[in-house]
Amino acid sequence: MINRMIGGTALAACLTGSFPALAAPNCAPRDIVVSRLADTYGETRHSIGLGANNAVVEVFASDASGSWTITVTSPTGVTCLVASGMAFETLAEALPAQGSDA
């Protein structure tokens, strides 16, 4: 079963961009992780970005329960859970005016 707690190995991998294949219990092939997040927690992808060393960072969340999970996927397709929690909200904040100290 995928462990939803922050893993030291996954966090270190996220920060260094190094992902030993399935080295941590909270890492698995991406399709398995995405399926488990959807089936178990009702989470779908809400955002995506490119991190260090071409790692893909994604935020999955459930609008119904408010649960959320941040994953990092290496170029080899191994996905690691790096954080999770509750009370997810979608925000659309405007940027402060140029020259503003905000």
PESUL-V885374 format. One record per residue. N is the residue number from 1. RES is the residue in one small letter. PHI is phi as a letter, one per 30 degrees, with the letter a starting at -180 (none if undefined). Layout:
# PESUL-V885374
[[N:RES:PHI] [N:RES:PHI]]
This chain:
# PESUL-V885374
[[1:m:none] [2:i:d] [3:n:d] [4:r:d] [5:m:d] [6:i:d] [7:g:c] [8:g:e] [9:t:d] [10:a:d] [11:l:d] [12:a:d] [13:a:d] [14:c:d] [15:l:d] [16:t:c] [17:g:i] [18:s:c] [19:f:b] [20:p:d] [21:a:e] [22:l:h] [23:a:d] [24:a:c] [25:p:d] [26:n:c] [27:c:b] [28:a:a] [29:p:e] [30:r:e] [31:d:d] [32:i:d] [33:v:d] [34:v:d] [35:s:d] [36:r:d] [37:l:d] [38:a:d] [39:d:d] [40:t:d] [41:y:c] [42:g:i] [43:e:c] [44:t:b] [45:r:d] [46:h:c] [47:s:a] [48:i:a] [49:g:a] [50:l:c] [51:g:c] [52:a:e] [53:n:h] [54:n:i] [55:a:d] [56:v:c] [57:v:c] [58:e:b] [59:v:c] [60:f:c] [61:a:a] [62:s:c] [63:d:d] [64:a:d] [65:s:c] [66:g:i] [67:s:d] [68:w:b] [69:t:b] [70:i:c] [71:t:b] [72:v:b] [73:t:c] [74:s:d] [75:p:e] [76:t:d] [77:g:j] [78:v:d] [79:t:c] [80:c:c] [81:l:d] [82:v:c] [83:a:a] [84:s:a] [85:g:a] [86:m:b] [87:a:i] [88:f:d] [89:e:b] [90:t:c] [91:l:c] [92:a:b] [93:e:d] [94:a:d] [95:l:d] [96:p:d] [97:a:d] [98:q:e] [99:g:i] [100:s:d] [101:d:d] [102:a:d]]
